Amino acid sequence: MEETIVNQKLVLEIEQLQQALKELRQEKSDLEILWQTAVEHADKLEALLQNKAEIALQEKNDLEILLETTTQHSDVVTALLQNEAIAVARESEKRLSQFLEAIPVGVFVVDAQGKPYYANQRARQILDKQTIPHVRVEQLSETYRFFIAGTHTLYPCEQLAIVRALHGERINVDDMELHLDDKLVPLEVWATPIFDDDGRILYAIAVFQDITQRKQAETERLHFIQEHEAKNAALRSNAQLQQEIQERQRIETELQRANRELERLAALDGLTQVANRRRLDEYLQQEWQRLSRVNSALSFILCDVDYFKRYNDTYGHQAGDECLRQIAQAIRRAVRRPSDLVARYGGEEFALVLPNTDINGAMQVAASVHWEVKLLKIPHAHSSVSEYITVSVGVATIENTPDYNNTPSVLIGLADSALYEAKNQGRNRIIKKVH
């Protein structure tokens, strides 16, 4: 196609030269007539016209030589023009490539059949691909793990911006996420078709960028606007600014209070409203470390509801939940110090951490737990030890600074062993162990 264009240009130039030659011949004829007339009238005119005729004749001869040379060497001229056109095209392509590699956004191009044609360096970085797989557009979402933003649903291939561009659309979307191994990358994509002179689509080009920071900023900005939109327009003076500062301080205080409440709720067992297992483990570890620094005792109590499975089978799980709630509150009534922690250990088991408490003090608390549960008088028709709900209790105490090689599991193991003995001895009783 390029060769045809060059030949057409060459033919046009030759025709222009022939026309110029024709005009010069006509001019020569006119000048010869003028020459004969001028000889009869004036010597000065004769010299002037003679000079003009000689110049015209010389230009004619030069053009005839140029025309003859051009005609004889048309193949060489064509080749030279073709080489020049190729060089210009390559230089243009090189500059375009340099430009596309330098811009800070990803550029991805597919041909009319949907096959990858080009991707710049930034595109490969964002997509986390050193090389671009040769897959069709129907496989792009699965290959690159494109998902609908905020979901685990693959982005429909027919809705991809570059696919829509192949169908003639100019499109901009920002509802796409790229799921990499270690992070999610929100993307904004612009796509457009590239047409030839006849209006046929040759390529589709997509330009995209990582908008993580923008999304974060938009979220923060939206949150800020929702809280302060009514006040932003009024902040025009120092007094108004001070009012805004005070409002922010109030919100910060409320946020801190809310965070403390969330921390408290995160440490609670949802059913019984006493500390959960995570909080128990944290607190026991904390007291164990403190015990290693000071010469004091640490006690741990495990309580198990006797024949609780029978209770559930007899009265139903809702009644069982209510029973656990009442027992948890009874155990809380058995402790007096703020430093004593009551927690749900798991299932129908409860635990107590008693800092600075020797075995005698721990046994008093255990007896109080036993008594408070007895006062509940929750009927249990299928218990083998009582007509009411009872508990078995294991008490463990470490009265000296623990060995550095030991862990809180030593204390838990002692309490668990004591609880096991209490069950084996008939339940509804308290057994102690001292380390």
FENJOCOR-V136622 format. One line per field, one symbol per residue. phi: phi as a letter, one per 20 degrees, with the letter a starting at -180 (. if undefined). psi: psi as a letter, one per 40 degrees, with the letter a starting at -180 (. if undefined). Layout:
phi=???
psi=???
This chain:
phi=.fffffffffffffffffffffffffffffffffffffffdbffffffffffffffffffffffffffffffdffffffffffffffffffffffffffffefecfccccefenegdabfffffffflcfcefecfffdffffemecfgmcddgfggfeggfffffeoedccccddceeefdaddfcdcdcbeddefenefebcdddbbfdgffffffffffffffecgfdgfefccfffffffffffffffffffffffffffffedeffemdgeffffffffffffffffdcebecdbcdccfflffffffednfffffffffffgfffffedcefffddbeeqlddcccdcflceffffffffffggfffffflefbfdfedaecfccdcddccddcgfffeecgffffffffffffffffeomlbccdbce
psi=dddddddddddddddddddddddddddddddddddddddediddddddddddddddddddddddddddddddfdddddddddddddddddddddddddddddifihhhhiadeeihdihiddddddefhdihigiideeddddefhihheifhihhdeehddddddeeihihiffihhhideihhiihhhiiihiadeeihdihhhhiihfddddddddddddddddedddddegeidddddddddddddddddddddddddddddeihddefiiadddddddddddddddedigiihihhhhhhhfdddddddeiddddddddddddddddeeididehhhihdhbeiiihhgifhaddddddddddddddddddfhhgdeieeieihiiihhhihheihihdeiieddddddddddddddddeeifihiiih.
